[in-house]
Amino acid sequence: MVIYPLGIVGPWEIVIIALIVLLLFGGKKIPELMKGLGKGVKSFKEGLNEVEKDIKDVDSTLKDDKSGDKN
């Protein structure tokens, strides 16, 4: 018997959740839901990459300003 710590979903929990989703939304709606979820994840990743790029740009600008002040 495998005991999972709180917050970790085991294989049987995933099966139960999948069955509940199937019952609630039906087989025809699930591909549409997954497509929407995929688009949302893609959009989130693009936004995250954009923020990381902005932070790197600001960081490099600050480093350039500091090195220019010392000269």
N, C-alpha and C positions, 0 to 999 in steps of 0.2 A: 504494500500500500504506500503510495507516494503522497506526502503531505506538502501542499504548496503554501508558502507564506502568504499573508494577507496582501492583496493587491495584485497577485499573479494569477492569471487565468489559465487553468489547466485545459487539457484536450477535451474533456467531457463538457466543460463549461462552454467551450467554443461551439461544440456540436449543438448544445441546447440553445445557445444564442442564435445560431444559424437557423435552427428549426423555428424558433419564435419569429425571426425576421421573415422567413418564408411564409409562415402562416399569416402574419400581419399584412404583408405587402403583396404576396402572390408571386408566382414565377415570372410574370411579364414585367413587373415593376422593378425587380432587382437589378437587371442590367442598366436601366435608366438611373437608378440610385448610385450604382457603382461608377457609372460614367460621370455623374455629377460630383461624386466624391473624388474621383481622379482629377477632375478639372480643378477642384478646390485645393487639393494637395499640390498640384503643379503651380497654381497661382501663389500659394503660400511660399513655396520654395523660391519662386522668382522674386517675390518681395523680400524674402530673407537674404537672398544673394545680393539684391540691390542695396539693402541696408548695410551689409558687410562691406560692399564696395565703397559706399559713402563713408563709412567709418575709416577704412584704409586710406581714402583720399584725404580726409581731415587729418588723420594721424601723420601722413607724409607731409602735408602742408605745415603742420605744427613743427615737425622735425626740421623742415627746411627753414622756417622762420627762426628757430632757436639757433641753428648753425650759422645763419646769416647775421644774427645779433652778436655772436662771439667774434666775428671778423672785424 
